[in-house]
Amino acid sequence: MATATWHRFLSHSLASRLDPSIFSTYIRLLHPKSPLPSALLSDLFLRPTEHNAITLDPRIPRYLQVMIGLEYVDIASALRALLRYSTFGISPRGMGEEEEEEHMDLEDDTPEKDKEKEEETHKRWSNSYASDEMLFYRLAKYISSNAGPRNRAEAVELIVVWTGKELSKSLADFVPLLLQSSPQSAARLELFRTQTLVSMEPVDKKVQAANAEIDEILDSGMGLAIESIVVPELPNINSRAGLYIYLNALLVGRPLIDDDAIFGYLHNRYQGDIQSTIIDLILASFDILANATFRNEGAQTITLLRSFLINKLPLLLVTLSSSLFPPLTSEYCITDALSRVDTNAFPTLASLFDEAGSNNMFSDSVRQDFCFACCLHGLIAESSIERLLEDIPMQSLPTSGRNVKEDLVQQCLADSEKAEGLIDELEHMDGNVGAVSQAITEVIGRLCSNKDTMSLKTLCGQLVRKPSSLDVMLLFDKPIAILHPICELLDHWRYDEDQGEYQPVYEEFGSVLLLVLSFVYRYNLSALDIGIRSSDSFIAKLMHEGHLSRTMDALSQQEQNQLDGWIRGLFDNESGGLGDELMSSCPPQDFYLIVPTLFNHIVLACSTNNLSDEQLKGGLEYLVEPFLLPSLIPGIAWLSSHLWESRGDANAVLQILSLLIRNPTSISNNTEASQMLHSVLNVIAKNLEHSLRWLQRAEPSRQDVEPLSKAFKGNLGWERRGASEHTELESWTSTAGGGIGVAIKQTIINLVSWVLNPGTNVMPASYTHRLILTGLKILGAKRLLHTLIEEIKSQNEAGNGSAVLDVVVAIICAPDAATFDERKGLDMHILEHGGNETIRPQRRMNLFEALKIEIDSLKNPDPKPDTAVAEASPTQIHTETIVRLWRRVQTQTAQQDLMSAVEAGMGDGMQLDVNQELNEALDAVENVMSAVEARNEILGVEDQDLMGGLDGDLGGDLDGDLLGGFGGEGGLF
């Protein structure tokens, strides 16, 4: 009877999505009346059911956590049940057939059900990898926090279930099997095996004390030890592949353009050789465009790379050329570079119309556009263009000449239509776009300062409709420069004292907010990326909590009144609709923050038949009007998440989505609303598609999912986050011999082969930096670094050491969005609780940090062997490889700003003066003194990231891509 009572209670809890806090209250009443042993409770909650045998419901881990806290369930019993029903298929240690029978005898059932019970007992989840991983971490966290085991008996039972060493051994066998089907879960389980389990093993205190003393001694002289290692140096080459990889990383997702950082990297790489710098930079820019075209990367990527080549590169060349001295000129360098550009991919005018040139990638001449852009900025003479193109050019310089940002800004402030025209010019390929883009950014800031919201609404709406314009703007300005003034305006948006109408205010606010959300979601920006450091900011709250519905108890009285007003205004015809009284009492910021809760009530009303189809349709028609349309972003974000969490409401959710996306008849003749809805669908399409795909797999017989998916199919692929596509990920992870690790090694082999076999018309090696970013997520920084090191050693044995070293150094030094601002020393803390506390956002370890830890681990390197007497040992080879790699990486990542890069002799090749050498020496001493602290901070970040992301139902560090889930870092984005 007790078992049946608990079974009914669990079924009702899952069906109603009972909150864990309420669940805790109920079981305090239920357990004394119907007590069950810990083992049976664990079994009941963790076993498959008749209606769900695919994967564990996300509510179960939270319920289990409550029961462990109340001591109704112990960790050992939870582990037994978890292992019993895992897809892995291994029975828990100590539970053989006799014990399984004894375990089942605990249930008070009739003998007639023995056969049925046995079948149910041995049923396993068909795909429990993610839930197994989550529960492993949660139970490990519970133990590591000293919350359990509570007594000696529980500790003995826990050891009997599975000791750490045995679990580690089993996981070591299991992870390779899991790698192909669920690479992300495999990577996390491997981290759990190699880090968490190791930390749980008992430590010999004497050995620990001795090691600590030795470590302290070695750490104090570590800098000297590393620098004193004698390593045979390889010839230093600046291969064509190195800068090719660097530019790929700059532009693979959000354009990570910072002129100072670029010049600093170029100075470190070329050590003042301006001629080689200019030539290689031009070649790499053409190479990445040819590579993207050859790989069919898509129109928006081609547009971005082409704009970089024609509109951004000449501006960089102007700065570099200022350090050239006669007889070297910028025209000489450009001529040399163009002579090496592949004429098959980028034909000259003479070969453009040649019948044999029908295989040219570009129907128009990119060479011509680039030459005229260089001429516009004074890098080459106009009379030289014909010689460079080998024919009379078909175009001319812009009639208005070279744009000046300040002049454009004044024109826009005097005539608002001029600003709208400038947005169209962002698509031009004439070398003038830089000034145009910076002028638009300046105008946006001025309009925000002047609170000219009507003009700002028009400008923002036009930018949102042209996503490629956002990419181009980031070639010339950082997100914070564009968005911070807008965010400040939205955070402090207030009604005028004499405000007459409120609907226009909502419309202006929504249009401006839509631009911010488009930037944020397209590039996966954080609050810090756009200059928000206070968690009290409206934009910060919307980004982090904008997909979450709140209970009525969690709402203030004012919010409850506002919610009631919106429900009545939308669906109660007798209330008079959405009037000024409602909107005057609910500022736009308040409305957007209660939208998920509003949608929750709409779904609940539909599911309980308290809202007729006609009422639902009429209310939703308001939400697709321009003044409320942007609110569909948090609304549909909540629907997407809820669809995954509660299939019981699927019919109501799909009905609402269909009315909003497929059949918005009220806007069929409204061009502005239709365009805005398309922009909204761009933002929410990816997460919604994930939810619908999951529902279709769970319920294959449903016929209402596919039509809805087709309605926004054209909006998929809008993001630029550096995330891999389905086909790419499948191809990499299914690579024979080791999955994505082998794919990365093969890519390095191809790059080295390209370096060693140069030619005038040789296509660059196929490369996308998405492979490295995906490898970081699946393998982790440490495992990926070891993969790179192994390939260095392999190529070095084949005599290609210099080439492979340059390739791998470029991969490690490549910029990434997570540390883009952090590497420049900017403050990356968020203010909490009214500014009284600061929190540093967590992130994944990168390759540079993993290499730093690796070099720190070389406490007592082997002395260099006498090569005349013996071969170098494997340990010595490994040490030499790491040290050589570290020294090259250090050289290329040294901090440089624009002025020091130019003034330090980039043009004349002079060595750094004595003062600069002294400053570098002092910096090196400071780095040595802080090595231990830096290492501990890096390790701390890694450990917190490993355990901290498990507090939610699914964990949070998933980035919203194919390897991720809903909500990025625990928020809407």
N, C-alpha and C positions, 0 to 999 in steps of 0.2 A: 504493500500500500504506500509506504513512504517513497519508494522509487517512482511509482506512478504519479504521486503528488508533485515531486520535484520535476518530473518529465513534463507535466502540464504547465507548471510554473515557468520552466525554461522556454517552452514553445510560445507561451503568451508573451514572455519578455522579449524574445527575438521578433515576434510578429509586430509588436507595438514599438520596437526600437527603444526599450526602456532605458532611461538614463542610468548610468552606474550608481549615481548617488541615491536614486530612488530604489534601485535594485538592492543596495546595501541595507536600506531601511526594511524592505520586505523580507529579506532572508534572515534578518535578526528575529523576525516573528516566526518565520517558517521553520528554521532549524531546530528550535527547542521542541516544537510540536511533531516534526517528522525528521528526526536525526538520521543521518547516513554517514557511514565511514568515509574518511578522506579518499580512500582508493575508489570507492564507488561513485562519489561525487565527481572526481576527476574523470573517471571513465564516462559518466553520463554527459558531461559538458564537452569532452574532446572527441567523442566518437562520431562517425558519419550518421546521418539520419536518412529516413526513407525519402525525404524531399531534397536533401542536399548531401551528395557524396563527392562533390568536386573539391571544395576547399573550405576551410574553417570560416565561419561567420566572423567579421571583424569585431563584433561586440563580445565574443567569447573571451578573448584575452583580457579585456577590461573587467568582465565579470569574474574571471579567474583571479585576477589581481585583488579584487575586493574580498573574495573568499580566503585567499592566502593571508590577507591582512587581518581578517577576523579569526584566523586559525581554524577555519572549517576544513581547509585543504592544506597539505604540506607539500613542499617542493618535490620530495621523492615520489609521491603519488602522482603529481602532475607530470613528472618526467616519465613515469611508467606508462601512463595513459597516452602521452604524446608519442612515445616510441611504438606503442601497441598499434596505433592507427595511422602512423606516418606512411606516406607514399614510399619512403625508403624501404619499408617492409621487413625490419629487423625486430624480433620480439625482445623486450627488455630483459636485461641480465637477471637471472634468478627466477624468471617466470616461465617455467617449462609447461608441458601439457597438464601435469597434475595440479600445478599451482594455478593455471588458468581455470581449470575446473573448480578448484577451491574458491577462486576469485568470483566466479559466476555463482557459486552456491550462496554468496552473501545476499543475492537477490531472492526475495520471497515470491517465487513464481511456481507454477505447476509444472510437473514433468512433461506434460504434453507440449510445452513450448521449448523443450530442450533443443530440438533440431533447429527451430527458427532462431533461437537465441544464439546458437553456435554460429550460424551463418552471419547473423548481425555482428557478433563479436569479432569475427575475423575479416569483416569488411574494412577496407582501408580507403583513405582519401585518394582520389585520383591525381590531385596536384596540390600537395600540402607544403611544397618547398618554402614558399614565402611565409606561411604561418609558422612552420617549424623554426625558421630562422628568427622570426620575431619573438617567439616564446623562449627560444634558447637565450636570446639576449636579455629578455626581461627577467628570466629566472637567474641568469648570471649576475645581472645588476642587483637583484634582491640579495644574493649571497654576498657580493662584493661590498654592499652597504652595511653589512653586519646585521641585517634584519632577519637572517635565517642562516643555518638551522637554529631552532630555539632551544634545543636540549640535546643531550648526548644520544638519546635513542634516535631522534630525527637525523642527526649527523651520521650515525652508523647506517641508517636506512638509505640515506643519500649516497653514501660510499658504495653500498651494496648494489644500488641501482646501476651506477656507472661511474667508475673513477675517471678522473681527468685524463689520465694517460690512455685508458681504453677508449674513451670518447674521442680523443685526439686521433688515435690510430684509425678508428672507424671513419671519422670525417675525412681523414687523409685518403682513404680508399673511395669514399663517396663523392668527394668534390669533383674529380675528373669525370665521373659519370654524369654529374649534374651540369657540367660546364656547357654542353651543347644545347640542352633544353632550357636552362635558366641561368645564363652566364652571370647575371647580377647577383642572384642568390648564392651562386657558387663563390663569387668573389667575397661576399660578406661572410659566408661560413668559413672561408679560408682565413679571413682576418680574425674571426672568432677563435679558430683553432690555434693560430700562431701567436695571438696576442692575449685574448681574454683568458683562455684555458691555461696558458703559461703563467699568467698572473695569479691564478687560483692555486697553483701547485705550492706545497709547503716549501719554505726556503730555509736552508741551513744558516742559522744566524752567524755562526763563526765564519763560514765562507762568505756570507754577505758582508760582514764587517771587513774582512780582509780585502775583498774586491773593492769595497768603497774606498779604502785607504789607498789602494793601488791606483784606482781611477782618479782620485784627487791629485795624486802626484803626477800622473800622466797628463791629466787635463791641464794642469798648470804649465806644462811645457809642451803641450800638444802642437801649438803653432810652430814652434821650433822644430819638433819632430817631423811634422809633415813637410816643412820647407827643406829639411835636411835630407830627405829621401832622394837618393841619386837615381834618376830615371832616364834611360836613353830617350832623348827627345826625337820626335819625328819631324820631318820637314813641314813647316806651316804653310798650308795652301788655302787661299780663299776661292773655293770652288764655285761654279755657277749654281750648284744645288743649294749652297748655304743661304744665300739671300733669297733664293726661290722659296725655300721653306719658310723663312722669316716673313715674307710678304704674304704667303698663303695663310699663315697664322694671323696676321694683322686683319685680314679681310674675310676669313672663313665664316664668321658670324657677324656680330656687331663690329663695325669698323673701329679698330682700336688705334686710332690715329692721334699721335701726340708728336708734334714736330721735334721737340727737345729730345724725347726718348729715341726717335728715329736717328737724329744726328748723333746722339751719344753712342748708339749701337754701331753706326757706320764708322765713327771715329775709332772705337775700340777694335772693330774688325779690321779696318784697313790702315790703322796707325798713321794717318795723315796723308795717305796716297789718294789725292783727290781724283786724279785721272782714272784710276781703277774703280774708285767709288762711283763716279758718274756713269762709266760704261757698264759696270755690273748692275747698277740700279735700273738703268734703262732696259737692259737685257732681261732682268728678272721680272720687270713689269710687263714686258711683252710675253714672257714665258708663262706667267700665271694666267694671262688672258687666253693664250693658245691652249693651255692645259684645260681650263674650264670649258672652253668650246668643244674640245675633243672629248671630254667626259660628259657632255650634254648636261651641264650644271643648271641650266634654266635661264630664262630671260632676265630675271632680276639680278642674278649673280653676274651675268655677262655685262649688264648695264653698269653695275657698280665697278667692276674691274676696268671697264673701258673708260669710265669717268675718272678713275684713279690715274690711269695712264695719261689721259689727255688733259684733265683739269687740275689734278693734284701734283703729278710728277714734275711738270715745268716749274711750279712754285718751289719745290724742293731743290731743283737744279739751279734756280736763281741764287739761292743761299749758298749752295756748294760752290758755284762758279765764282763767287766773290773772293774765294781764296786761291783761285788760279793765277799764276804769274806767267808772263810771256816766256817762251813762245806758245805755251799751252793756252788754248781758248775753249770756251764751251762748245763752239761749232766744231772744232776738231774732235772733241770727245763724242759729241752726238753723231758725227759722221762715222766715226770708228764703230760706235755701237750699232747703228743702223745697218752697217755692212755685215754684221754678224747675225742679224735677225732673220729668222726662217722666212724665205720668200714664198714657200708653199702656204704657210699660214697667213702671212702678211705680205701680199704681193706689192711690187712697185707698180706705178701706173703703166709702165711698159708691158708688164706681164699680166696686168689685171684683165685686159681684153684679149689676151692670147688664148687661142683655142685649147692649147695644152694646159692652160691654167684653170680649167673648169673645176678642179678639185679644191680651189681656194676656199678656205673656211669663211672668209668675209667677202661679201659681194661688193662692199665699198672699201675704200682704202683707209685703214686705220693709220698707216704710215703718213698719209696726207694730213689727216686731222692732227696727228702728233706734231708734224713739222710746222704747221701753221700756228699751233698753240705755242711752240717754242719760239717761233718768230714774233708772236704777239708780245712775249715777255722779254724780247731782246736777246735771246740765246743764240739765234742764228739770223743771218741776213735774209731778207725776202728773196734776193736774187739767187740764193743758194738752194732754195726749195726745189727748183726745176732739176738741178743736178742730183739732189738727194732722191728724188722720185723717178729720175731717168725719163722724164717726160714733162710736157707743159701741164701745170696743175689745173684742176677743174673748178677750184674755188678760190676765194680770196680772203683776206683778213676781214674781221668784223668792221662794218662801216662806222660804228660808233667808237672804234678803237678799244683800248684796254679799259675795262671798268675800274672805277675807284669806289670802294665801299662807302666812304663818307658822302660822296655825291649821290649815290643810290639811296642812302638812308634819308637824306633831305628831300629827295624827290618823292619817296614813299610817304613821308609825313605830310607833305603838301598835297598829295593826291593818293587816296587810299586804293584806287584802281591800279596804280603803278605797282603796289606790293603784290596784288593778285597776279599781275602780268609777270612779275619776277619768278613766281613759283613755276610757271611754265618754262622759264629759261633754265631751271635746274636740270632739265633733260638735255640741254645743248651739249655738244662736244666741240667747243671752240676755244677752250682755255680761259674763258671769262667767268666760269661758274663759281670759282672761289670767292670772288668779291660779291657775287649775287647771293650766295649762301650766307656769308657773314653779314650782309646787309639785312637779310630776312631775320636772322637771329637778333640783330640789334633792334630792328623794328618791333619784334615781339616784346623785347624787354621794355622799350619805350611805351608801347601800348599798355603793358601791365602797370607800369609806373603811373601812367596818366589815367588808369582805369577806363580806358576806351574799350569797353567790353563788346560793343557792337562791331567795331572794326576787327577786333581780335577774334570774334566768333567766325567771321567770314574767312579770315586768314587761316585759322586752325582747321576749319571745315575743308578748305581747299587742299591743305597739306595731307589730311587724313585720307582723302580720296586718291592720293598718289603716293602709295607706299614707297616706291623707289626714290621719291624726293627725300624721304627721311634718311635713307642710306647715304645719299649724296651729301646731305647736310652734315652727317657725322664724319665725312672726310675732312671737314674744315673746322668743326666745333665739337666739343665734348657734350654729352647729354646734359650735364649740369648747367652749362652755359645757356642751353636752349630752354630747359624745363624748369630750372629753379625759380625764375621770376613768375612763371605760370603757377607753380605750386604755391608760392607765397600768396598770389592773388586768390587762388581757390581756398586756401586755408583761412583767409581773412575776409572772404566775400560776405558782405552784409547788405541788407536791404536799405534803401534810402529812406530817410524819415518821411518823405512825401511820396513814397512808392505808390503808384497808381495801379498798374497791372503787374501780376506776378508770373503769369505764364511766360512772357518774354524773358524774364530773369532766369527761369528754369531752362529755357531754350539756349540762352547764351552760356550759362554755366555748364550745361551738358555738352555743348559743342567744344568748349575749351577743355573740359575734362576728358573728352574722347581722344583728343590729341595726346594727352599725357598717358592714358591707358594704352593707346596704340604703341607709343614708344616703349613703355614698360613691358608690355607683353611680347612685342615683336623681338626685343633684344634681351628679354629676361633681366631687366634692370632691377636693382635693389633700391631701397629708399636712400641709401648712401650715394648711389650712383647719380641720383638726381638732386643731391644736396640737402636731403632731409635728415636731420640728426635727432629730432625729437619724436618720441613715440606718441606724443599727444597730437601730432599733426593729423588733419583729416585725411590727407593723401596716404600717410603711413598706415592709419587705421584701415583704410579701404584696401590697401595692398595686402595687409597681413590678416585682416578679419573679414574682408568683403565678401567671402563665400560662405560665411558661417551664419546659421540661424540661431537665434537666442530664445530661451524659454521666457515666458511672461514674467517669471520671478526675477530674471536677469535684467529686465527692462525697467527703466525709471518710470515714474508715473507720467511724466511728459511724453516719453517714448510710447508708452501704452496708449495714451490719448491720440498721438499722431498715427500710430498703427491702426487704431479703430477708425480714425477719420479717413485714411486711405482705403481701407476695406469698404467702408460705406460709400465713399465717393466713387469707387470703381464699379461696385456691383449692386448697390442699392439705388434703384431708379428714383425712389421717393426722396432721397437725400439731396437731390439737385445736382449730382455729379461733382466734378472737380472744380470747385470755385476758388475765388481769391481768398476766402476766409480760411480754407484748409491750407493753401500754400503759404499764406502769410504767417500761419502758426507753425509751419514746418519748413525751415530753411533747407535749401538743396542739400547741404552737407548731411543734415539729419535724415533726410529722405533716403539718400543712397546707402546709409549705414543700416537702415531697417528693411531694405529691399529683400535680402534673403529670408528674413522672418516673414515678410509679406507673402512671398512665394510659398513658404512652408504652410501658411494658413490657407492659401489657395489650393494647394495639393490636398490638404486635409479635408477641406470643404468638398472637393470633387470626389475624393475617395469615399466619403460618408454620405454622398448624394444630397448634400446641403446646398449645392450650387447647381442650378440647371445649366444645360448646354447653352441656352440663349444668354443667360446671365454671364457665363464664363466668356463667351465670345464677345459680348458687349464690353466687359471690363478690360479684356486684353487688347481691344482696339485702341483704348487710351494709351496703352504702353508702347504701341508702335507709332505714335505721333512723335514728331521731331523733338518736342519739349521733354519727353520722357524716354525716348528710345535708348540713349546710352545706359539707362538703368538696367537694361536687359543683360549687360555684362555681368554684374554681380548676381542678377536673378538667374540667368541660365547657368552660371558657374555653380550656384547652389543646386539647381536641378540636376546637373551632370553628376555632382557628388552624391546627391540623394538617390539617384537612379542606381548607382553602384552599391550604396549601403542598404537600400530597402526595395527589393524587387516587388514587394507587395503593393507598392504605389506606382508600379510601372505604367499601368494603363492611364492613370491620371496624368503622370508626368509626360507621357508621349502625346496625350491629347493636347496638353498646354503647349508643348514644343511645336506640334503641328500647326496650331493656330497662329503661333508667333512667327514661324519660319516659312511654312509652306503656303498658308492661306491668309496672309494679311491683306484682305480685300480693301481695307480702309485706306491703304497707301498705294494702291495700284496705279493711280493717276498722279501721285505726288512724287515728283522726281527727287526732291531734296530728301524726303523720308526714305525712299528706295535706296538712294546712295548711302545714307547714313546706316540703314539696316545692313547693307553689304559690308560696311566698315565694321559694324558690331560683330557680324558673323566671322569676319577675319580674326577677331580677337578670341572668340570662344570656340571656334571650329575644332581645334585640336583636342581639347579636353572632352568636348561633347562627343566627338567621333570615338574616342577611347571608351566612353561609357556605353555608347550604343553598340559598339563592337562586342563589349563584354556581355551585354544583355542578349545579343543575338547568339553568342556561344552558349550562354546558360539556358536559353529558350529557343532552340533552333526552329521551332514551328511557327514563331511569330512572323506575321506578314506586314507589320506596320513599322518595322525598323528600317528596312532597306529604302523605302520611298523617302523617309525623313533624312537618311544619310545622303541620298542623292541630291537633296535640296541645297546642301551647302558643300558639296564635293569640290566645287570650284574655289572655295575659300581655304582649303587645306594647303599646307606648304607655304603659308604666308610668312611664317616666322623666320628670323635669321639669328639662330642661337648657336650654330655650330653643332647641332644635334644630327645624328645619323638617321637616314631613312630606313624603312623596313628592309628593302632589298639589299642595301649596303650592309646592314647589321647581320642579316642572315648569311650573306656571302663571306663576311669576315669571320664570324664565329664558326662557320662550317668548313673553314680552310683545313685541308687534310694535314694531319700531323700535329695539331695543337691549337686549332682555333685562331683567335685574334692575335695571339702572340706570334704565331707563324706568319700571319698576314703582315704584321709590322716588320718582321725580319725580312720578308720578301720585298717589301717596299723599300727598305734600306738598301738591299742588294741592287734593286733597279736604279736607285738614285746614284749609288757608287758606280754602277756600269755606265750611266750617263756621263758622270764626271770623267771617267777614264776613257771614254770614246767620244770626244767632242767633234762637232762638225757644224758647218754653216747652216744646213737645212735638216737638222736632226730635231725631231720633236722632243720636248722635255719629257722626262720620266713622269708617268701618271702619278699624281699625288693629291691627296686632300688631307688637310690637317684634322678633319673630323675623325680620321682613323686614330690619331694620337689622343684626341680628347675622349673618344669612346674607350680606348684602351685604358686611360686613366680611371674611368668610371668602373670598368669591369675588373681590371687587374689590380688597380691601386697603384700609387706612385712607386712604391718599393719594388713590386713585382715587375712593373713596366721598366724601371731603371735596370733591373737585373737582366731583362730581355735585351735591352740596348747594349749593356756591357758585354753580354755573351756574343752578340753580333760583332761588336768591335774586336773582340779577341779572335773571332773566326776570320774576319776580313784582314786582320793584321797578320795572321798566319799565312794568308794568301798573298801578302805583299801590298795590300791596299790600305794600310794603316792610316796614312795621312788623309785620304779621301773619306773614309768612313768616320774618322774623328771629326772632320769638319761638318759632316752631315748630322751626326748625333749631337754635337755641340749646338748646332742651329736648332735642333728639336728641343733641347733643354732650355735654351735661351729664348725660345719663341714666346711672345707675349700671350697672356690668357686673360679673359675678362675678370676672373675671380680676384686676381692680384694686380690688375692694370693700374689702379690708383695707389694701391698699397706699396708697390715697388718704388713709387716716387715720394714716399714718406708722408703721404697725406693722412690726416686723422681719420681713422676708420671706426670710431666708436659711436654708439647710439645713446642718446640721453634717455633715461627712464625715470619714472616717478617724479615728474616735474623738474627734471634736470639734476636731481640729487645723486643719481647713480649713472654709471656708464657701462655699457655692455659692448664687447667686441664680437661681431658676428662670426659664427663658426664657418669654416670652409674646409674643403679637401686639401690634403697635402699635395704639393706640386713636385715636379721632377727636380727642380733646383733644391728644394728642401730635403728631398729624399737623398740626393747626392751629398748634401751637407752632412746628413746623419751618417751616411756611408763613410765619408772621409773622417768624421769624428771617431768612428769605430776602429780606425787604424791606430790603435794605441801603441803597439810595439811591432812595427813592421820588420820583416826579415831583412837582414843586410843584403845588399846587392851581391849576388854570387859572382865568383870569378868565371867569366864566360869562357876563358881558356881552359878551365878545369872541368866545369859541369854545366849542364843545361839549367835554365831557370825553372824553379818548381812551379806547380800550378798556383800555389798561394802567392809566390812572388810575381807571377804574370798578372794575377788578379789585382794585386796591390799596385803594380806599375800602371795598369790600365785605368784604375780609379784615380790615381794621383795625376796622371797625364790629362785625363778628362776634366778633373777638377780645376787644374791650372788653366786650361783653355777656357772653361766656362767662367772662371773668375775674371779673366782678361776681357771677355766680351760682355760681361754684365757690370763692369765697374761704372759707378755713377758718373754721368757726365751731363752737363747742361749745354744749351745751345752755344753760349758765348765761349765756354771753355773748349768745346769741340772745334769751333772755328779758330779761336785764338791760339790753341795749343799746337798749331802748325799743320792743320789738315792740308793746306795747300803746298807748303814748301818742304814737307817731310821732315822738318826739324824735330829733334828729340825734345822731350819735356825738360824744362830748365830745372836748376837745382832746387828752387823753392817748391816746384810741383812734386819733384821726387821726394822731398822732405815731407810734404803734406801727405803723400801716398804712404810713406813709411809710418807716419803717425797714425794714419787711418788703419793701417794693417795691425799695429800694436793694439789699437782700441778694439779691433775685430777679434783678436786673439783673446783679449781679456774678457770679452762678452760671449765667447764661444759656448761655454757651458750653459749660460743662461738662455742663449738663443736656441740651443738644442732642446733644452727642457720645454721652452715655450712651444717649439714645433711639435714635440712629442705630446705635449698637453693638448694642443689643438686636435691632433689625430685621435687621441683617446676620447676626448669629449665628443668629437664628431661621430665616433664609432658607437658610443652608448647614448648620446644625447638625442639622436634622431628617432628614438624608439618610444617616445612618450605618446605619440599619436597612434592612431589605429594602424597606419601603414608605415610609419617612419616619415621623415620629412625631406631628406636630402636627395630628391629624385629629379629635380630640374624640369619637370613637365615635359620630357621628351619620351622617346621610345623606351628609355631605361628608367623612366620616372613614373609618377602617379599624378594625382590631382593636387595642385596647390603648391608646387615648388617647395620652398623652405617653410612649409607649414602655413602658407598664406595663399591668397588668391593667385599670386604670381610666383 
